[in-house]
Amino acid sequence: MSQIVFFGIDLGTTNTKVIAVKESGEFIASARRATDWIVLPNGRIEADADLLYKKVVDLTKKVEDLENELRNKKDTIVNIKK
């Protein structure tokens, strides 16, 4: 049986996070990694959009992999922090 899964993405100043929840709102899995910032010589801070995009794609794949594992291990909750 197929189910709808929603992915939430948070590009925070400290961490970039991805969370997956069922249509009912039930937590499935999440993953996070530190957000990378570029500090320029003049003190300005920037982010590389390509790196942020790649990070979100990587984290989404991790959450999808966790969700697939959880289907095989019913009612187990996994949370990755790396």
N, C-alpha and C positions, 0 to 999 in steps of 0.2 A: 504494500500500500504506500502510495506516495504522500509526502507531507510538505507543506510550505515552510521554508526556513527563511528567517529574516537575518541579515547581517547588519550590525551597527558598527560604524567606523568613527573613531575619535582620534583626530590629529592633535594631540595635546602638546603643551610646551615641554613636558617631561617625558611622556611616553606616547607612542602610537599604539592604539588598541583596536582589536576587532572582536566582536562578540556575536555569537549565533544564538537565536532563540526560536522556539517553535511558534506557530501562528497563535497558539494559546498564551504565549508569553513565557513559557517554561524555558529556563536556561538550558543550553546544550553545552557550549564550550566557549572559551575565550583565549586569546593570546595577546602578548604585548612585547614591545621592544622600545628601547630608548629612542626618542626623536633626535635626529642629527641636525645640528645647527652650524652654520658657517659664520664665524666672527671675522668681520672685515677689519683692516688696519685702522679705519676711522671709528671703530667701536660699534658700527651698525651690525645687526644680526639678520641673516637671511637663511632661507631653506631652499634646497634644491628640489624643485617639483618632481623631477624624474626619479630621484632617490626616494622621495616620499611615496610616489606611486608604486615603485618596485617593492617598498616595504609593506604597503597595504596589500598588494597582490600576494606576497610571500606569507603574510599573516593570515590572509583569507584562506590560502591553501592549507595552512597548518590547522586552522579551525575546521575546514572541510574534512581533513584527514582524521581529526579527533572525532568529528561527528560520525564518520564511517566506522571508526573503532567502537564508538559507543553503541552503535546499532547492534554490534556483535556482543557487547557486554552490557546488556540491558540494565538501566537505572544506575549506571556509574557516572559520576561527574568528574571531569578532568579540567584542570586549569593550568596552562603553561605560562611561566614567567621566565623570559630570557632576554 
